[in-house]
Amino acid sequence: MKEIQFSLASTIDKAMQQLYDASRDGNIYYGIFNDKTINSNMSIDEAYIAIVGMNKSDYEKFQEQEFENMKARMKNREKADKWLMPDKEE
């Protein structure tokens, strides 16, 4: 197997695409992503499971839910600020 270095800004999808593109020469390539080894023989879901512990679809749903939770927390903070400091300028 031959090693590939990923850029610091790589996503899992970009890293896997880089591995797939390199493997067109018939070799197997691998790289380290967030301290986890992924290789060109893995599927996208296998790479996601190795790195984040869930498949791509579940991870995307998780991210969406976390984003919605963050927006709700921000909204609640804004409400609390208005309640605690009613004279606060907006």
JOKA-V173841 format. One record per residue. N is the residue number from 1. RES is the residue in one small letter. PSI is psi in whole degrees, 0 to 359 (* if undefined). Layout:
BEGIN
n: [N;N]
res: [RES;RES]
psi: [PSI;PSI]
END
This chain:
BEGIN
n: [1;2;3;4;5;6;7;8;9;10;11;12;13;14;15;16;17;18;19;20;21;22;23;24;25;26;27;28;29;30;31;32;33;34;35;36;37;38;39;40;41;42;43;44;45;46;47;48;49;50;51;52;53;54;55;56;57;58;59;60;61;62;63;64;65;66;67;68;69;70;71;72;73;74;75;76;77;78;79;80;81;82;83;84;85;86;87;88;89;90]
res: [m;k;e;i;q;f;s;l;a;s;t;i;d;k;a;m;q;q;l;y;d;a;s;r;d;g;n;i;y;y;g;i;f;n;d;k;t;i;n;s;n;m;s;i;d;e;a;y;i;a;i;v;g;m;n;k;s;d;y;e;k;f;q;e;q;e;f;e;n;m;k;a;r;m;k;n;r;e;k;a;d;k;w;l;m;p;d;k;e;e]
psi: [147;141;144;139;131;150;159;335;7;145;170;316;315;320;316;320;321;318;315;316;316;326;357;341;2;352;162;132;151;164;164;124;116;48;13;141;127;155;169;351;352;150;168;314;320;321;315;316;318;324;313;355;9;159;171;314;313;322;319;321;318;315;317;315;318;322;316;319;319;316;320;319;319;318;317;322;318;318;317;319;317;324;318;329;74;337;4;132;143;*]
END
